[in-house]
Each structure stands twice: as structure tokens, then as C-alpha cells.
Amino acid sequence: MASFKNVKDNYTLNVGTNANGVYDGSGTFTINAQTIFEGNVTYTVPATTTAAFFTAAANNTGSITDMGLLGQTGPTTYAGFRFDTLVNAWQTSPSVYANGAPITAYANIGSTPGGDDTQIQFNNNGVFAGIANLTYSIPNSQIRINGSEAFGNIGVIPGNVANAVVLYSNAVGQGGTGLYFTSSAAQDELVSRRNAIIYGIIF
């Protein structure tokens, strides 16, 4: 049989007592039922507390792999925020069922890298992506295109890249810049403005 309790003003339950027998709220209040709160819920802690956490799935022994919160976005629609222990990441979804199961797949929160190791990241329709023909070599401090050195103090002439011009740095030569290019047609150093003026006067 349903039971109702109406109170005229604020209603407080103090569970647990201290050494002096004063009810101080130090005990545990347990509800073994589905719980619905109609209205805002405020969680307060003692002034001496330096950290406060809301614990979902507090009885989890490892069998629960997803735990989090739902936001009701309409009469029968929900958005989900969860932690997935299988991928060890926080995730969100704009559309889930009332039990948190995804309608729209959950996506990891944060900058999850795309592609394989050393691949440079770029925006691919709103998500991080990487491709094999655009990479960075940490030991050599080189950006590479299609496996050939594109930028960096490489000390050697890189191989040609089809339909492209590769820029690289090397020892400063007669051009006065140390910035070189290589293509299918030529390999040379770019000339500085000062040297270009001098060469223009001489020649």
C-alpha cells in the first residue's frame, strides 16, 4: 500500500549519533528502491571537507562496466554521460535509452588520437584523424610526407614526392637561408632577400 507524508516546512533526517548521543548525521541512510526526486537536488558537505564526490555504482565489484548520469531531454528521450571501464574513458551520447544504453554511440571525452603512432592529427569532420602519409619523427625532429622528409634539419637531400615540392633545412649555403627544396625538376637553396639584391647588382 502506498504511503504519503506531507510536511509543512523543511524536513530533515539526522542519522547516527556522536559520542555524546547527539544525532549528527554520521550514520548511513539507505533506500532499497527506485528513487525519484521531483525538484533540484543539492549535495552539501561539512565546511572542513576538502573534496566531494558523487559516487555512481558504489556497490560495484567489477561486474558493472558502465556507470554515469542521464539527462532527460524530452518526454521519452535522454542524453547519457558515463564512464566505460572497458575502454577506461569518460563518454557522452546525445541519445540513449532510459537505462543508459546507447541509441547514438557513446564517444570518448577528450583528445583521443586518431590513426597510428607518429601520425600527425587533423580535424576530420569533427574528430581527430591521422594518415600514414603525414607523420612526425621525434628522434629526427622531422615532419614527413609520404615517407620523405618535409621539414627538419635533416642534413641530407630528401627523396622526391610525386606532384609535390619538399622543403627541408640544411647547412647555410650561397643562398644565405639554409632552406632548401627538392622536386622532380630541381634541388636548390632558397635565396634570402639580401643575397638576391646582391646577386641582382652583380649579375
C-alpha positions in Angstrom: 0.0 0.0 0.0 1.4 3.4 -1.0 2.3 5.7 1.9 2.5 9.5 1.8 3.9 12.0 4.3 3.2 15.7 4.0 5.2 18.3 6.0 4.6 22.0 6.3 8.2 23.1 6.1 11.7 21.8 5.7 12.1 18.1 6.7 15.5 16.9 8.0 16.6 13.3 8.9 19.6 13.0 11.1 21.0 9.5 11.1 23.7 8.4 13.5 24.9 9.9 16.8 28.2 11.1 18.2 29.9 10.1 21.4 27.6 12.5 23.4 24.5 10.8 22.0 23.7 13.8 19.7 22.2 13.0 16.3 24.9 14.3 14.0 24.3 12.7 10.6 27.3 10.5 10.8 25.3 7.3 10.0 24.3 5.8 6.7 20.8 6.4 5.2 19.9 3.6 2.8 17.0 3.4 0.4 16.4 0.0 -1.2 14.1 1.1 -4.0 13.9 3.1 -7.2 14.1 6.7 -6.1 12.5 9.7 -7.8 13.4 13.3 -6.8 11.0 15.9 -8.1 12.9 19.2 -7.9 16.5 20.2 -7.6 18.9 18.1 -5.6 21.6 19.8 -3.6 24.5 17.9 -2.1 26.3 19.7 0.7 29.3 18.7 2.8 30.9 19.8 6.1 33.0 23.0 5.9 36.1 21.0 6.7 35.8 18.7 3.7 38.4 19.4 1.0 36.9 17.2 -1.7 33.4 16.0 -2.6 32.3 13.3 -5.0 29.1 11.8 -6.1 29.5 8.0 -6.4 27.6 6.1 -9.0 27.5 2.2 -8.7 29.0 2.4 -5.3 28.5 -1.4 -4.8 30.4 -2.2 -8.0 32.8 -5.2 -7.6 33.9 -5.0 -11.2 30.9 -6.6 -13.0 29.4 -3.1 -13.8 31.3 -1.7 -16.8 29.3 1.4 -17.4 28.1 3.9 -14.8 27.1 7.6 -15.0 24.2 10.0 -15.3 21.3 10.6 -17.7 19.8 13.9 -18.7 16.2 13.7 -19.8 15.9 15.9 -23.0 12.2 15.2 -23.8 9.2 13.2 -22.7 10.9 9.9 -23.8 14.4 11.0 -24.8 17.7 11.0 -22.9 21.3 12.1 -23.1 24.0 10.0 -21.4 27.2 10.6 -19.5 29.1 7.6 -18.4 32.5 6.0 -17.6 33.3 2.9 -19.6 35.7 0.6 -17.8 36.3 -1.5 -20.9 38.0 1.5 -22.7 38.9 3.3 -19.5 37.4 6.6 -20.6 34.5 9.1 -19.9 32.0 9.1 -22.7 28.9 11.1 -23.8 26.0 10.4 -26.1 23.2 12.8 -27.2 20.7 10.0 -27.5 20.3 7.0 -25.2 17.6 4.8 -23.7 16.2 5.3 -20.2 18.6 2.6 -19.0 21.6 4.4 -20.5 22.1 2.0 -23.4 23.2 4.0 -26.5 20.9 4.9 -29.4 23.7 7.1 -30.7 27.1 5.6 -30.0 28.9 7.0 -27.0 32.1 9.0 -27.8 35.1 9.4 -25.6 35.6 12.7 -24.0 39.0 14.4 -24.6 41.6 14.3 -27.3 41.7 10.6 -28.3 44.3 10.4 -31.0 43.3 9.2 -34.4 45.4 7.0 -36.7 48.6 5.2 -35.7 51.6 6.2 -33.7 53.6 9.2 -35.1 50.8 10.3 -37.5 50.0 14.0 -37.3 46.5 14.8 -36.1 44.0 16.8 -38.1 40.2 17.6 -37.9 38.3 15.0 -39.9 34.6 16.1 -39.8 34.8 16.9 -36.1 37.0 14.1 -34.9 40.8 13.6 -34.7 42.3 11.6 -37.5 45.7 10.6 -38.8 47.1 9.2 -42.0 50.2 7.3 -42.9 51.5 9.9 -45.4 51.6 12.7 -42.8 53.9 11.8 -39.9 56.3 13.2 -37.4 59.6 11.6 -36.4 60.5 12.5 -32.8 64.2 11.2 -32.9 64.9 13.1 -36.1 62.7 16.2 -35.5 61.2 15.7 -38.9 57.8 16.2 -40.5 57.4 13.7 -43.2 55.1 13.5 -46.3 54.7 10.1 -47.9 57.7 8.9 -46.0 60.0 11.6 -47.3 61.4 14.4 -45.0 59.4 17.6 -45.5 60.7 19.8 -42.7 63.6 19.5 -40.2 67.3 19.8 -40.0 67.9 16.5 -41.8 71.4 17.1 -43.3 70.6 15.1 -46.4 68.6 15.7 -49.5 65.2 14.0 -49.2 63.6 11.9 -51.9 61.2 13.4 -54.4 57.5 13.3 -53.6 55.3 12.9 -56.7 53.4 16.1 -57.6 54.9 18.0 -54.6 57.8 20.2 -53.5 59.6 19.1 -50.3 61.1 21.8 -48.1 63.9 21.0 -45.7 66.7 22.7 -43.8 70.4 22.1 -44.1 73.7 24.0 -43.8 73.5 27.6 -45.0 74.9 27.8 -48.5 75.3 30.6 -51.0 71.6 31.4 -50.8 72.1 32.5 -47.2 69.0 30.8 -45.8 69.6 27.1 -45.2 66.1 26.5 -46.5 66.2 24.0 -49.4 63.6 22.5 -51.7 63.6 19.4 -53.8 61.2 18.5 -56.6 61.1 16.2 -59.6 62.7 19.1 -61.6 65.3 20.6 -59.3 67.0 20.7 -56.0 68.4 24.0 -54.6 68.5 26.5 -51.7 66.1 29.4 -51.5 67.8 32.8 -51.7 67.5 35.4 -49.0 66.3 38.9 -49.9 69.8 40.4 -49.1 71.6 37.9 -51.3 69.0 38.3 -54.0 69.7 42.1 -54.1 73.5 41.5 -54.2 73.2 38.9 -57.0 70.9 41.3 -58.9 73.5 44.1 -58.7 76.4 41.8 -59.7 74.7 39.9 -62.5 
